[in-house]
Every structure is written in structure tokens, then in C-alpha cells.
Amino acid sequence: MKKIFLISFLSVFILLGAGCSSSNDWTGFYYPDINNMGDESTWIIQPGLESLDACRTWAKLTVIKRGDRSPDYECGYKCKYNEDLGLSVCKETKQ
């Protein structure tokens, strides 16, 4: 299945130690329906997560809590909203 990534990458290189960061630089992006990702009103965005593992845990708990049938998520590192582009731009994203 082709995924649509609405989060842009600033860098293709992985930052060493980014997954171990404890500076709350991770943001979780939860999409309840992978087949309808264009509906931004359904997205859940959770900033301020401590690490990649914390983001993944948040996403998995959100799936369990909501019970969505075909969800997806991304974890973004050092994300900032870009007004001109109308979307969040992250240095790195992972699943």
C-alpha cells in the first residue's frame, strides 16, 4: 500500500542519539484511517514526547483506546509548523 507522507524531511540522515533524546522534541502524528488521510480534521497530533519509544507507545495506546480499524502513525523529531507550506516540517520522521 502506498503511503502518503504529509510530513516533510529536512534531512535524510539519522541524527545520532535522537532516539535517546529526553528533551521532549518528539511529536506523534496519529491518522485514524490510512485510506482517508486527507481528512486532517481526524488527525491527532501529540507534541512534547520524550523519545521515539515514548511516541511509539503513545501511538499504540491511542490505537487500543480508539479501536480504529485501519490507523497509521508517524513520530517526528524537532517538528515545526510551516505557515507557508501549511504543514509540519520535521528534521526526521519514523514509524
Beta strands, then each sheet from edge to edge (+ up, - down):
strand 1: 8-9
strand 2: 26-31
strand 3: 44-49
strand 4: 72-82
strand 5: 87-94
sheet 1: 1+ 5+ 4- 2+ 3-
end
